[in-house]
C-alpha cells in the first residue's frame, strides 16, 4: 500500500461523494463502499462501486476491500437484471491506470447495464501469440505473484 492511500485525497470527487460533500444518486452503501449512479453513464442504469477509503488502483486496494467491491458489484448486477430498467446484459469493468482509460484516480468498479443496439462497444483488435511467448509471459506473471495475505 502506498503512503496515504487509505485517507481521503484532496480534490478527489469520489472522496467528496463518500464524505457526503458532493451530490450523488446513491443506490447502496455500507461501512466499506458506496455505490451510486455514474454522472456520465454509458447506458441508463450505469453504476459505480467506490471504496470509502481512497485507493488509486488495484495496487493500493487491500484484498478484503477489493473482494467486497466485487461482491457488491455482483449484487448490483443482479439488481439491475431484476429492476424495471429491463437490461439485456451487464458489463463489469475496472479501468486501472491512465493507459486503461481511468479518468478518476480513486478505484471504482463500473457496473454497466447493456441493451440491444445501445451503441457502446468494447471489441478490441486482438493479436494471436505463439505458445512460447504465452508461456514466457505466464512465467513472468507467476514470478510476480505476491503471497496470499
Buried (B, 14 or more C-beta within 10 A) or exposed (E): EEEEBBEBBEEBBBBBBBEEEEEBEEBBBEEBBBBBBBEEBBBEBBBBBBBBBBBBBEEBBBEEBBEBBBEBBBBBBEBBBEEEEEBEBBBBBBBBEEEEEBEEBBBBBBBBBBBEEBEEEEEEEEEEEEEEEEEEEEEEEEEEEEEEE
